């Protein structure tokens, strides 16, 4: 059983070839609001949230949670990657037994198609595998979200099941945490 309190947080920034994954700072607030208000980003996530509501409710330093990484390119936030506790809303034995950590990610639309999500998620998963070896990670996405389906395949997630929820077909997969890909 994964105890998300068992690992030190925040870790030192994780650097990839082009990106830095780090903890959230006050300077990230505007980009977090943009991610949540973007119709493009939220097409498969229930739609965008009203900007005025976000301006009122997003804390000064957003995303101060274990497993919440800001993804930075050239010192500017371009997205987030989260490794958060998995709590399936409609449990099935396959989903409950698959893993207790869920991968989530959001990237600004102007950064799509450049491999940043693959690079950032790979780095976060490698960090997770080094921190909690042997602990699997799960991922949900709508099957209609072709970009997310491709990313799941690139990252090595294996489909466990498809199911209907929120008026659309959902995909559920697992990533077996073995050792970091180094």
N, C-alpha and C positions, 0 to 999 in steps of 0.2 A: 504494500500500500504506500503510495507516494504521500509524503508529508511535505507540503510546500514550504513549511517553516524550517525544514531540515537543512536547507542550503542557505549560505550567506547571501544576503542581498543588500545593496546591489553589487554585482561583480565588477571587476575592472572593465573598462570599455573593451569591446570585442572589435578588432580591426580586420577587415577583409581587404581584398585588392582595391576596392573603390569606396567602401562604406565603413561607417563606425556604428556599432550598436551600443547604446549607452542608456543610463537612466534618464528619466524626464527632468526637464528644467523649466523654469518660468518662461523662457524664450520660445518654448514649444507650443504654448497655449493657442496662438493664432492658427497654427497648422493643424492641431487637434480639432479645433472648431471647424476648420475647412473640411477635414476628413469626414466629420459627422454630418455636415450640412450639404455635402456634395451629392447630387442626384446620381452621378456616374458611379461613385464609390459604393453607394448604398442601394443600387439597383436590386441586388439579390439579398439584401439585409433588412428588408422591411421599409425601405425608403429613407430619404434624408430627414434629419430633425430640423426644426425651425431654428434659424441662426439666432434670433432674439432669445429664444429659450436657452440655447447653448451659451450665449454671452452671459446670461444670468447664472447658469448652473455649473459650467466647467470651472474647476478650481484654478487658482493662480498657477499652481504647478500640477498639471494634469497627469494622470496615469501613474501615480505613486503607489504601485502595487508590485508585489513579487512577481517576477516573470514578465513585466511590461518593459519592452525595449523600444526606445526611439531609434529610428533608422535615419542616419545623417549622411548626406552627400555634400562635400565641399562646405562643411560647417552649417548646413541648413537641413532641417527636418523634412524628409520626403515620405515618411510612413512610420508604421509601428508593427512590431511583431510581439505577440503575446503567447506565453506558455502558462496557461491558467488551469485551475482545478476544473475537471470535467464533471459536469452534473447533468446527465441527459434528461431532458424534459419528459420524453416518452421512453422510459427504459425498456430495453429488451435484454435478454441474457447476453447476447453478443456485444451490445454496447456497454453494458455494465462491466463485463469481464475484459474488455479490450485494453483499457488503460485509464489512468486517473488524471492525465494531463492532456489538455486540448491546445492545439496550435491555432492561432488566429493571426490575421495580418490585414493591414489596410495601407494602401499607397496612393499618393496623389495621382490623378489621371495623367498629368503631363509627364510622369515618370514611367508609365506603363510601356511594356514592350522592349525594355532595355536589359532585362535580366536581373534587375535589382531585387525583386521579390525572391527569386531563386537564391541569389547570393546571400541575402539577409536571413532567410529562413534556414538555409543550410548552416550558416554560422550559429544561429540560435539553437538548432537541433544538435549540432556538434557540441556546443557548450552544455546543453542539457544531458547528452550522453556521457560527457566527462564528469558532470556533477552528480547525476543519479544513474549510473550504469545499469543497463538491463531494464530500465523503466520505459515502456512503450508510450507513444504519443498518438492521440486520435485527432481526426480532422473531419469536420462536416462542411459540405458545400452543396449548393443546388446543382443538379446535373446540367441545367441550362447555362450555368456559369462556365463557359468553355475555358476562359483564362485560368480559373481556379482548378478546374479539372486537369488541365495540362501541368500546372504547378504541382499538384498532388502527385502526378505520375513522375515528374522530374525529381521530386524529393524522395521518392521510393515508398510512398504510401500504397498500401494494398487494400482494395475494396473488401469490406466485410458485408455490407448490405446497402440496399436502397429502400427508401420508405417515403410515404407521402406525409407532408407536414406543411403547414402555413400555405396551403394551396399550390404546392409544387413538389416535384420529385426531389428528394434529398439523397446525397451520397455520403456514406460514412466509411472511413478507412482508418487504418492503423499503420504506424511507423514503428518498426522494432528497434528500440535503442540497444545497440550492441556496443560498439566502441566508436569514438570520434573518427571521422573520415580523414582527418589529418591533412 
